[in-house]
Amino acid sequence: MCPLPLAQTWQNTDVSLPLSPHSTPPPHRAAAAPPDRVSWPPQSLVAQLTEPERIALLAAGSPVKFPDDGILVLQGDDPGDGLYVLTDGMVKVTVAAESGTETMLAVRSRGDLIGEFAVLDGEPRTATARAVGAVSAIRISRARFTEFGQRYPAAQTTITKSLVAKMRAATERHAAERTCGARERVAQVLYELAEDYGEQAGDGAVVIPLLITQSELGELAGVAVSTTERVLGDLRKEGVIATRYRKIAIRDMTVLGAIRFS
């Protein structure tokens, strides 16, 4: 095993399963606040909070919605005056070099925080977070988030652990680009997405319910698109995964776990 961190379409198989910051429409307030979900992705920050902490966090802000390609936070902006708790949809996190080239760092979905780094350390935004499809979230101001932390100090510890986990995963992915092969890196990304956001299907498969493309998957793994296609094809032939248009189902998490790098 080797460590890790989506356009194009997925090949069909038989399985059940950028706007500029000036042209991006601003988020609009939802008609009603989204209710607390019965079940959140187990690895998400919201799922790790106690019920009183979760209710208080979701009540600390206002519901907003973003259209496809809408920007939640923009790299280089002044220190953020708020953050977002994602309640539905998917967001991709990218960083741009001085040349303008963008690199995809991560995807985030329901139960994750967006923009917490700048709120906590007072520094400019380090990355851009962009909606992939429609996204719903709770926007919490810096003041209300600080108040929440004062009322629920144990939750602050949970949030800190979540931040450390994000940084650790990023470090492992960076190291893997130098030490692991494409197969291991793609397998790691698939495993992490299934573990973080996967939903159990009736046939025992774990479906990744994210609108993720092969191109974006390759970016996350640090692998060329053509190589990503080849690795996915091999995993399909081996019965480890099944794919449809922008959908992936993991047929065998044990085998996938043995292939990945960490």
Buried (B, 14 or more C-beta within 10 A) or exposed (E): EBBBBBEBEBEEEEBEBEEEEEEBEEBEEBEEBBEBBEEBBEBBBBBBBEEEBBEBBBEBBBBBBBBEBBBBBBBEBEEBBBBBBBBBBBBBBBEBEEEEEBEBBBBBBBBBBBBBBBBBEEEBBBBBBBBBBEBBBBBBBBEBBBBBBEEBEEBBEBBEEBBEEBEEBBEBBEBBBEEBBBBBBBBBBBBBBBBBBBBEBEEEBBBBBBBBBBBBBBBBBBBEBEBBBBBBEEBBEEEBBBBBEBBBBBBBBEBBBEBBBB
